[in-house]
Amino acid sequence: MTAIELRGVEKSFGANKVIHGVDLAIEDDEFCVFVGPSGCGKSTLLRMIAGLEDVTAGEIAIDGQVVNDVEPSARRLAMVFQSYALYPHMSVRQNMSFGLRMTGTSKEEADRRVLDAARILQLDELMNRKPAQLSGGQRQRVAIGRAIVRQPRAFLFDEPLSNLDAELRVQMRVEIAKLHRDLGATMIYVTHDQVEAMTLADKIVVLRAGRIEQAGSPTALYADPDNTFVAGFIGSPKMNMLSGTANADGTVAFGGISIATAVAGKLAGQPVTVGIRPEQFDEAGIGGADLSVSVDVVENLGGTSVAYARMSDGQSIVIEQRGGDRAKPGERITVGFKPADALIFDEAGKRVR
């Protein structure tokens, strides 16, 4: 059982501050995902937890013990990198046991841990192969196995699937989720891929420019984002952000229509952003509000189609469709949505509730 807490953590490289006072609690056995665009500070934050980067200000505590001055090896954390970093001249068995042998673990104990990890990761039949004889997914499993045998207090993953092709990424996501369930271990996972974050996490931490924009469960961030950044980052295809105006009569006007919303009166006369997810559109006349759009391009994805269209005021909009009757390029169609599903953000991008 391992809990990790960050209290007012800051990181600067010279005069350049990259992490700005991060406060975060990661619970025992929680799968926590740091997500955000490149340069947001997610890997730097992970490396500070691991002890690979010094903390400029604030505290990092593991199970209540402040570890700012504790060496990485003494923190008993295992890190899995984007690069597999396997020894090419060693077999799978040797790669997984090398760290244990270097720390004086007995051969019997090392063999037992390696076999247990191999069973969990389905590496039993590959133990005598060299890395060059393995696929990308198999190499990544060996790298994870090398971390498992250390029996760490927590696992830290730094974009471990970035070097894999699309099919292997899906397969490895499933395997990592199973691993978390089987081990019951605390895991912190860094990625720029919001699909990985949504499918793996108990808690998602959305970062931007070294600050936490919002933290919560995948469903909470999807349904109840705090601002336009989180709303646009979580969900695929991304949420439509439509420019509109709040009216004193309790409506918001955009795209040639007006919808009633309880928060419009707070912003009467001010510009707002209306957020509607592509999958929230339905047939006209069903949802309570209808929107006429001109379709430019359609991506047919089998079970769904994604239509890229324009509203009457020229704004672009994305609509996800299912079923047999789908839009075609060049058509003008009318789609419906529930006004209650529309999220309203103020001029600064903050959610109005």
Secondary structure by P-SEA (a helix, b strand, c coil): cbbbbbcbbbbbccccccccbbbbbbccccbbbbbbcccccaaaaaaaaacccccccccccccccccccccccccbbbbbcccccccccccaaaaaaaaaaaacccaaaaaaaaaaaaaaaccccccccccccccaaaaaaaaaaaaaaacccbbbbccccccccaaaaaaaaaaaaaaaaaacbbbbbbbccaaaaaacccbbbbbccccccccccaaaaacccccaaaaaacccccbbbbbbbbccccccccccbbbbbccccccccbbbbbbbccccccccccccbbbbbbbccccccccbbbbbcccccbbbbbbbbbccccccccccbbbbbbcccbbbbcccccccc
